[in-house]
Amino acid sequence: MSEGEQMRASFPEMARKQADHPDDSLVVDFGPDQPLRLDSGLDFAPLRIAYTTAGRLNADRSNAILVCHALTGDQHVTNVHPVTGRAGWWDVMVGPGRPIDTERFFVICPNVIGSCMGSSGPASTNPTTGRPYGLDFPVVTIADMVRAQAMLLDGLGIATLFAVIGGSMGGMLVQQWAAAYPSRVFSALCIASASRHSAQNIAFHEVGRQAIMADPDWHGGQYIEAGTRPTKGLAVARMAAHITYLSEGALQRKFGRNLQDRAARTFTFDADFQIESYLRHQGLSFVDRFDANSYLYVTRAMDYFDLASDHGGSLATAFRGTATRFCIASFTSDWLFPTSDSRQIVHALNAAGARVSFVEIDTDKGHDAFLLDIPELFDIVRGFIGAASRARGIA
């Protein structure tokens, strides 16, 4: 019996809901009697969380690793994506014999609330109206996402996590987990992230949100009922964001000023340059797998994230007294979440007396390097998990 089958056998309600999801996702529903308290002060119910698992949970349930996805990621960390047909978004990192080894660890990857791959979000049906929530869905925060994940783990009977791991927004979730549930997190690996969103990053997100809302097919957020999709606005939002995931060096090396399938400039506004064609492709392919309103909600959650402000303005206070083992990693060419952001986290952890290691990886691949084939990152993850597993007594 597979681990997923074991979980479904243990939780019949989850098995019943699995029929709604023909892909590899599992889902768990929390009814009106189990609301999620949001930072906005609202109690949200009913709540659905979609997730995938890989590997096998050991007898004492001590080998669970929670993988937290980035902004437009999802629960399909290592299995084939049901929409795109591509390998999981972190297939290079998670799997048998990989740095996050599913032959040794039980990996859980939930889709964050507010997103669009099965967890409750603006495209979900509002039970009060019978129609999609749209903008009636409450604004959620990183802390809300983590509380929902904690509810999921409670439902699965997993009291503690061997590790919480994630990059970018996933790294924010990692920090929130370590700050909010220190006794439940044995180790934490935060990659290419920050303890708060910068003004520049908020600005880029606002450009994307305005592009979506300016699309006439957005219909004030009720485009599902209108039978339309704001694909043009969402594509532009993705194009603008994708630039921030790369580096100038990588763009120059890959594209330069090379023309796209032509020998000379056309003197039109067609995609003369390869970089223009590339960005248009990124925008168009994105709209096939992501919901426009979810983009508004998840970017807003990142914008609101400021861990120090939730602890009297002191980031060190957020981690004071923690026994969690930390590893913080950054990339030299990441200008979205530069190394200075990671150093701020490290300094706070040092001030809190936490056990922390830090590494800056030299690469020209920009922010998205954490998703790519970076041997040094693989070695760091493998080494950190190895040392933590020895300390935890996991064979």
Buried (B, 14 or more C-beta within 10 A) or exposed (E): EEBBEEBBEEBEBBBEBBEEBEBBBBBBBBEEEBBBEBBEEBEBBBBBBBBBBBBBBBEEBBBBBBBBBBBBBBBBBBBEBBEEEEBBBBBBBBBEEBBBBBEBBBBBBBBBBBBBBBBBBBBBEEEEEEEBBBEEBBBBBBBBBBBBBBBBBEBBEBEBBBBBBBBBBBBBBBBBBBBBBBEBBBBBBBBBBBBBBBEEBBEBBEEBBEBBBEBEBBBEBBBBEEEBBBBBBBBBBBBBBBBBBBBEBBBEEEBEEEBBEEEEEEEEEEBBBBBBBBBBEBBBEBBEBBBBBBBBBBBBBBBBBBBBBBBEEBBBBBBBEBEBBBBBBBBBBBBBBBBEBBBBBBBBBBBBEBBBBBBBBEBBBBBBBBBEEBEBBBEBBBBBBBBBBEEBEBE
